[in-house]
């Protein structure tokens, strides 16, 4: 039997992992939809942004290849999830590593950083309420992953 804490932790973990699965699959719209009710801290603005601004940024900066994907694997590790069931809120801190390989670009780590997330439970379902996308710690060769010639 799964208790409420375990069920909540699983739902929250799945949201965190689902984002990476959608990005790696090239589904930028699906990835942005996860943040429909969230405020997002992006490197492109000093003000918190919404899911549409996030989608616009993704479309602007991520290289999508002929197979419809960015040819990346985003791996999320070390999630620390703290849940307040009574308030219907939760926080999570995690780390990510981005691997990439394309024709002419050998398999390698291209980026690493952290996510700072907040969640809310509405009508019995967990959803993102905040994510900080600015915690970018390590940059490898991102030239085959992100278009940054004009900056973000």
C-alpha positions, -999 to 999 in steps of 0.1 A, spaced: 0 0 0 13 35 -9 8 61 18 0 97 10 36 109 14 49 83 -9 22 90 -35 29 127 -34 67 122 -36 62 99 -66 39 124 -84 64 152 -78 93 131 -89 75 122 -121 68 158 -129 105 166 -125 115 136 -147 87 142 -173 101 177 -181 134 161 -192 117 133 -211 97 159 -231 127 181 -238 148 152 -250 119 140 -272 117 175 -288 82 182 -274 89 218 -264 52 226 -262 46 196 -239 75 207 -217 62 242 -214 27 230 -206 40 214 -174 46 250 -162 11 263 -171 4 275 -135 40 283 -126 62 313 -123 96 308 -139 129 324 -133 147 325 -167 180 339 -177 162 361 -203 145 384 -178 147 399 -143 110 393 -139 93 359 -133 79 345 -166 50 323 -176 48 291 -197 44 310 -230 75 331 -225 93 298 -216 81 281 -248 92 312 -268 127 309 -253 129 272 -259 120 276 -296 145 304 -299 175 287 -284 173 248 -287 186 232 -319 160 206 -331 174 181 -356 158 163 -385 145 135 -362 125 162 -342 147 160 -311 177 180 -297 197 148 -295 202 152 -258 197 133 -226 189 153 -195 195 133 -164 181 145 -130 198 133 -99 199 138 -61 163 151 -57 156 164 -22 118 167 -19 101 183 11 63 180 13 38 198 35 7 177 29 -15 199 51 -7 230 31 -6 212 -2 28 225 -10 63 211 -17 98 221 -26 125 201 -45 161 207 -52 179 185 -77 208 184 -101 209 179 -138 234 168 -164 229 172 -201 245 147 -225 245 151 -262 257 134 -294 249 143 -330 265 134 -364 299 150 -361 295 158 -324 307 130 -302 288 119 -271 297 142 -242 285 162 -213 275 196 -225 260 212 -193 253 207 -156 233 226 -131 205 226 -105 168 230 -104 150 248 -75 113 238 -77 81 245 -59 49 226 -62 12 229 -52 -15 203 -49 -48 214 -65 -78 191 -66 -56 162 -55 -29 166 -82 5 181 -79 18 207 -103 47 231 -107 42 265 -91 78 278 -96 111 267 -112 144 285 -112 162 278 -146 191 301 -138 212 277 -117 236 268 -145 268 256 -130 289 240 -157 291 246 -194 307 223 -219 305 226 -257 268 236 -261 272 247 -297 252 217 -310 225 222 -284 218 259 -279 218 289 -302 234 316 -282 251 338 -308 228 367 -300 226 358 -263 195 347 -245 
